[in-house]
């Protein structure tokens, strides 16, 4: 029985990667998986639900890969800049994760997922970075008068700026993100000169 769910998941991943979310429908997935449409709904309530499950798995893989590649003994500014660069490159190179930038699609998906699963299940960050922030605070490398959850929200805001690069000015975007990361980190590390 779990094999059918895995087949649906894997076929959905292949089709979402090659055709995108909008151009993939449930019948495409079931045809590729060799099952009936009704069987799909035994495992997933909607195409959106399947996509979000795939998206979250891909996002976790990317974040884990990023955390494993970082030198966590580097200074916070260098670490955060590297993390942001790796995140943007990883999001852009993965067709599933790239749907994040299609705000028309993704805002609807996110809203649908929140309604079905609650806000706690839409956590695109990862706890190991939160632990790193706590470590930096204990070592005096980062301000400890700001709650680590609020610092995570600041980093989330920085990452979300990427979805507005056309409005900001795409010709300035990479430099803006880099400078904003630097300014934020200097403010968080009391390294204001």
SERO-4910 file (N, C-alpha, C, O; in steps of 0.05 Angstrom, whole numbers):
BEGIN
 pado doro    nc1    nc2    nc3   cac1   cac2   cac3    cc1    cc2    cc3    oc1    oc2    oc3
  Unk    A     16    -24      0      0      0      0     17     25      0     12     44    -15
  Unk    A     38     25     17     56     48     17     72     51     -9     81     73    -16
  Unk    A     74     29    -24     87     31    -50     72     49    -69     84     63    -85
  Unk    A     45     48    -68     29     65    -85     33     94    -78     36    111    -96
  Unk    A     34    100    -52     39    128    -44     67    137    -53     70    159    -63
  Unk    A     86    120    -50    113    127    -60    114    130    -90    127    148   -100
  Unk    A     99    114   -104     97    117   -134     85    144   -141     94    158   -159
  Unk    A     63    151   -127     50    176   -133     69    199   -127     72    218   -143
  Unk    A     83    198   -104    102    218    -96    124    221   -117    130    243   -126
  Unk    A    136    199   -125    158    199   -144    149    208   -172    164    224   -185
  Unk    A    126    199   -181    116    208   -207    109    238   -206    114    253   -226
  Unk    A     97    246   -184     91    275   -181    116    292   -182    117    313   -195
  Unk    A    137    282   -169    163    297   -169    174    299   -197    184    320   -204
  Unk    A    173    277   -212    183    278   -239    167    297   -256    179    313   -271
  Unk    A    141    296   -255    124    313   -271    125    342   -263    127    360   -280
  Unk    A    125    348   -237    127    376   -228    154    387   -236    156    411   -242
  Unk    A    175    371   -236    202    380   -244    203    386   -273    216    406   -281
  Unk    A    190    370   -289    192    374   -318    171    393   -330    177    407   -349
  Unk    A    147    392   -319    125    409   -330    117    433   -313    104    451   -323
  Unk    A    126    433   -288    117    454   -270     91    447   -256     77    429   -264
  Unk    A     85    462   -236     61    457   -220     35    461   -237     18    444   -238
  Unk    A     33    484   -250      9    491   -265      3    471   -287    -21    464   -291
  Unk    A     23    461   -301     18    444   -324     18    414   -318     16    398   -336
  Unk    A     18    408   -292     16    380   -284    -11    377   -271    -19    392   -254
  Unk    A    -26    356   -279    -51    350   -266    -51    322   -254    -34    306   -260
  Unk    A    -71    317   -238    -73    291   -224    -74    268   -243    -61    247   -238
  Unk    A    -88    271   -266    -89    249   -285    -62    243   -297    -56    220   -303
  Unk    A    -45    263   -301    -18    258   -311     -2    241   -291     12    222   -299
  Unk    A     -5    248   -266      9    234   -244      0    205   -243     16    186   -241
  Unk    A    -27    201   -243    -38    174   -240    -31    157   -264    -26    133   -262
  Unk    A    -31    169   -287    -25    154   -312      4    144   -310     10    121   -316
  Unk    A     23    162   -302     51    154   -300     54    133   -278     71    115   -281
  Unk    A     39    135   -257     42    116   -234     27     89   -240     31     70   -225
  Unk    A     10     89   -260     -4     65   -267    -27     59   -248    -32     35   -242
  Unk    A    -40     80   -238    -62     76   -219    -86     93   -228    -83    110   -246
  Unk    A   -109     88   -216   -132    104   -222   -132    130   -207   -119    133   -186
  Unk    A   -147    150   -217   -149    176   -204   -160    173   -176   -150    187   -157
  Unk    A   -179    156   -172   -190    152   -145   -169    142   -125   -170    150   -102
  Unk    A   -150    126   -134   -129    117   -117   -112    140   -107   -103    140    -84
  Unk    A   -107    159   -125    -91    183   -117   -103    195    -93    -89    202    -74
  Unk    A   -130    199    -93   -143    213    -71   -145    196    -45   -152    207    -24
  Unk    A   -138    171    -47   -135    155    -22   -110    164     -6   -109    160     18
  Unk    A    -91    175    -20    -66    183     -8    -62    213     -5    -49    222     14
  Unk    A    -72    228    -24    -69    257    -24    -96    270    -30   -110    262    -48
  Unk    A   -103    290    -14   -129    303    -18   -129    322    -42   -151    329    -52
  Unk    A   -106    329    -52   -104    347    -75    -76    347    -88    -57    337    -76
  Unk    A    -75    358   -111    -49    361   -125    -32    380   -108     -7    377   -106
  Unk    A    -44    400    -96    -30    420    -80    -17    406    -56      6    412    -49
  Unk    A    -31    389    -43    -20    374    -20      4    358    -28     24    358    -14
  Unk    A      2    344    -50     25    328    -60     49    346    -66     71    340    -58
  Unk    A     44    368    -80     65    386    -87     79    397    -62    104    398    -61
  Unk    A     63    406    -42     75    417    -18     92    396     -3    113    403      8
  Unk    A     83    371     -3     99    350     10    126    347     -5    147    343      7
  Unk    A    125    347    -32    149    345    -48    167    369    -43    191    367    -40
  Unk    A    155    393    -44    170    418    -40    184    418    -13    208    424    -11
  Unk    A    169    411      8    181    411     35    205    391     37    225    397     49
  Unk    A    202    368     24    224    348     25    248    359     10    271    357     20
  Unk    A    244    371    -13    266    383    -28    279    406    -13    304    409    -13
  Unk    A    263    422      1    273    444     16    290    435     39    311    446     45
  Unk    A    281    414     53    296    402     75    323    392     65    344    396     78
  Unk    A    323    378     42    348    368     30    367    390     24    391    388     30
  Unk    A    357    412     13    374    435      6    386    447     32    410    451     33
  Unk    A    369    452     52    379    464     76    399    446     90    419    456    101
  Unk    A    394    420     91    413    402    103    440    402     88    461    403    101
  Unk    A    439    403     62    463    404     46    479    430     51    503    430     54
  Unk    A    464    452     53    477    478     59    490    477     86    513    485     89
  Unk    A    476    468    106    487    467    133    512    449    135    531    455    149
  Unk    A    512    427    120    535    409    120    559    421    106    582    414    112
  Unk    A    554    440     87    576    451     71    588    476     84    610    484     77
  Unk    A    574    488    104    584    512    117    605    506    137    605    485    151
  Unk    A    624    524    139    644    523    161    632    539    184    633    563    184
  Unk    A    620    525    204    606    538    225    624    552    245    615    565    264
  Unk    A    650    549    241    670    564    258    678    591    247    692    606    259
  Unk    A    668    596    222    674    622    210    658    644    225    640    638    241
  Unk    A    666    669    220    651    691    232    622    691    222    617    683    199
  Unk    A    603    700    238    575    700    230    569    714    204    554    703    188
  Unk    A    582    737    198    576    751    173    583    734    149    567    731    131
  Unk    A    607    722    149    615    705    127    597    681    124    589    673    102
  Unk    A    590    669    147    572    645    147    545    652    135    535    637    118
  Unk    A    533    673    144    506    681    134    506    688    105    488    680     90
  Unk    A    527    703     96    528    710     68    531    685     51    518    682     30
  Unk    A    548    666     59    551    641     45    525    625     45    517    614     24
  Unk    A    512    624     68    486    610     70    466    621     50    452    606     36
  Unk    A    464    648     49    444    660     31    451    655      2    433    650    -14
  Unk    A    476    656     -5    484    651    -33    478    622    -40    467    617    -62
  Unk    A    484    603    -23    479    575    -28    449    570    -30    440    554    -46
  Unk    A    433    584    -13    404    581    -14    392    590    -40    377    576    -53
  Unk    A    400    615    -48    390    626    -74    398    608    -97    381    602   -114
  Unk    A    423    599    -98    432    582   -120    417    555   -120    410    545   -141
  Unk    A    414    544    -96    399    519    -93    370    521   -102    360    503   -115
  Unk    A    357    542    -94    329    546   -102    327    549   -132    308    538   -144
  Unk    A    345    564   -144    344    569   -173    351    544   -189    341    541   -212
  Unk    A    367    526   -178    375    503   -194    357    479   -191    360    460   -206
  Unk    A    337    480   -173    319    458   -169    291    467   -180    280    486   -170
  Unk    A    281    452   -201    255    461   -213    232    461   -193    213    477   -196
  Unk    A    232    443   -174    211    443   -153    213    467   -136    194    482   -132
  Unk    A    237    472   -125    241    495   -108    238    522   -122    231    542   -110
  Unk    A    244    522   -148    242    547   -164    213    557   -165    208    580   -170
  Unk    A    193    539   -160    165    548   -159    160    568   -138    141    583   -139
  Unk    A    178    570   -118    177    590    -97    176    618   -108    162    635    -98
  Unk    A    190    622   -131    191    648   -143    166    655   -160    162    678   -168
  Unk    A    150    635   -165    125    640   -180    104    646   -158     89    629   -150
  Unk    A    104    671   -150     88    680   -127     58    674   -131     44    668   -112
  Unk    A     48    677   -155     20    672   -161     13    643   -153     -7    638   -140
  Unk    A     30    625   -161     26    596   -155     32    591   -126     16    579   -112
  Unk    A     55    600   -116     63    592    -90     46    604    -67     42    590    -47
  Unk    A     36    628    -70     20    639    -49     -6    623    -46    -16    620    -24
  Unk    A    -17    614    -68    -41    597    -67    -35    570    -54    -50    560    -38
  Unk    A    -13    559    -62     -4    533    -50      0    535    -20     -9    518     -5
  Unk    A     14    556    -13     20    560     16     -5    564     32     -8    552     53
  Unk    A    -24    580     21    -49    585     35    -65    559     38    -75    553     59
  Unk    A    -66    543     17    -80    517     17    -67    499     38    -81    486     53
  Unk    A    -41    498     38    -27    481     57    -31    490     86    -35    473    104
  Unk    A    -30    516     91    -35    526    118    -63    519    128    -66    511    151
  Unk    A    -83    522    110   -110    515    118   -113    486    125   -128    479    144
  Unk    A   -100    468    110   -102    440    116    -85    431    139    -93    413    154
  Unk    A    -62    442    143    -42    432    162    -35    450    185    -22    442    204
  Unk    A    -44    474    184    -37    493    205    -10    507    200      6    496    185
  Unk    A     -7    530    212     17    546    206     43    533    215     64    538    202
  Unk    A     43    516    235     68    504    245     80    485    224    104    480    225
  Unk    A     64    475    206     75    457    185     88    472    162    100    459    145
  Unk    A     84    498    161     97    514    139    121    528    151    122    552    153
  Unk    A    141    512    158    165    522    170    188    515    151    199    493    151
  Unk    A    196    535    134    216    530    114    244    533    124    263    532    109
  Unk    A    246    538    150    273    541    162    280    515    175    265    496    174
  Unk    A    303    514    188    312    489    199    324    496    226    336    517    231
  Unk    A    321    476    244    329    481    272    359    483    276    368    495    295
  Unk    A    375    471    259    404    472    264    414    500    261    433    508    275
  Unk    A    402    517    244    411    545    242    402    560    267    417    578    276
  Unk    A    379    554    278    371    566    303    390    560    325    397    577    342
  Unk    A    400    535    326    420    527    346    446    542    342    460    549    361
  Unk    A    453    547    317    477    562    311    475    591    321    494    602    332
  Unk    A    451    603    317    447    630    328    450    630    358    463    648    369
  Unk    A    438    610    372    441    609    401    470    606    409    479    618    428
  Unk    A    485    590    394    514    586    399    529    613    396    545    620    413
  Unk    A    523    627    374    536    653    370    529    672    393    546    688    402
  Unk    A    504    672    402    496    689    424    512    682    449    521    700    463
  Unk    A    515    656    455    529    648    479    559    655    477    571    661    498
  Unk    A    570    654    453    598    661    449    603    691    447    626    700    445
  Unk    A    582    707    448    585    736    446    590    745    418    598    768    414
  Unk    A    585    729    398    589    736    370    564    749    358    565    761    337
  Unk    A    541    747    372    516    758    363    501    769    387    503    758    409
  Unk    A    487    791    382    472    803    404    453    783    417    439    768    404
  Unk    A    453    784    444    436    766    458    411    780    470    395    768    484
  Unk    A    409    807    464    386    822    473    363    819    453    342    831    457
  Unk    A    367    805    431    346    800    412    341    770    412    359    754    409
  Unk    A    316    763    414    308    735    415    316    721    390    314    732    368
  Unk    A    326    696    393    336    681    370    314    676    349    320    674    325
  Unk    A    289    673    358    267    669    339    263    695    322    256    693    299
  Unk    A    266    718    335    264    743    320    287    745    300    283    755    277
  Unk    A    310    737    307    333    737    289    327    719    265    333    726    242
  Unk    A    315    695    270    307    677    248    287    691    230    289    688    205
  Unk    A    269    706    241    249    721    225    263    742    208    254    747    185
  Unk    A    283    755    218    298    774    203    312    761    179    311    771    157
  Unk    A    324    737    184    336    722    162    316    713    142    321    714    118
  Unk    A    292    705    151    270    698    133    263    721    115    258    718     91
  Unk    A    261    745    127    255    769    112    276    774     90    269    781     67
  Unk    A    301    770     97    323    773     77    320    754     54    323    761     31
  Unk    A    314    729     61    311    708     40    287    715     23    288    710     -2
  Unk    A    265    725     35    241    731     19    245    755      0    229    758    -19
  Unk    A    264    771      5    270    794    -13    275    783    -41    270    797    -61
  Unk    A    286    760    -43    292    747    -69    268    745    -86    270    746   -111
  Unk    A    244    742    -74    220    740    -90    210    766   -102    191    767   -117
  Unk    A    224    788    -94    216    815   -104    238    828   -120    239    852   -123
  Unk    A    256    812   -130    280    824   -144    272    840   -169    285    860   -175
  Unk    A    250    832   -183    242    848   -206    232    876   -197    238    896   -211
  Unk    A    218    877   -175    208    903   -165    231    920   -155    231    944   -159
  Unk    A    250    907   -143    273    922   -131    291    932   -154    302    954   -152
  Unk    A    294    916   -174    312    922   -196    331    900   -200    351    898   -185
  Unk    A    326    883   -219    342    858   -222    371    864   -226    389    848   -219
  Unk    A    377    887   -239    405    894   -244    421    900   -218    445    898   -217
  Unk    A    406    907   -197    419    913   -171    416    890   -151    429    890   -130
  Unk    A    400    870   -159    392    850   -138    415    836   -124    415    835   -100
  Unk    A    433    823   -138    453    808   -123    468    826   -103    474    818    -80
  Unk    A    475    850   -111    489    868    -93    472    877    -70    482    880    -47
  Unk    A    446    882    -75    428    891    -54    426    869    -32    428    875     -9
  Unk    A    422    844    -41    420    822    -22    446    820     -5    445    816     19
  Unk    A    468    822    -19    494    820     -5    497    843     16    505    838     39
  Unk    A    491    868      8    493    890     26    473    888     49    481    894     72
  Unk    A    449    881     43    429    878     64    438    857     85    435    861    109
  Unk    A    449    835     75    459    814     93    481    826    111    482    821    135
  Unk    A    499    841     98    521    853    113    511    873    134    520    873    157
  Unk    A    492    890    126    482    910    144    467    897    168    470    905    191
  Unk    A    451    877    162    436    863    183    456    849    202    453    851    226
  Unk    A    476    836    190    495    821    207    511    840    224    517    834    247
  Unk    A    519    863    213    534    882    229    517    892    252    527    896    274
  Unk    A    490    896    247    472    904    269    469    882    289    466    888    313
  Unk    A    469    858    281    465    835    299    490    827    314    489    814    335
  Unk    A    513    835    303    538    827    316    551    851    331    573    849    341
  Unk    A    536    873    333    547    897    345    573    906    332    590    918    346
  Unk    A    576    900    307    601    906    293    597    931    276    605    932    253
  Unk    A    584    951    287    579    975    272    603    994    275    611   1002    297
  Unk    A    614   1000    252    639   1017    252    633   1044    239    651   1061    237
***
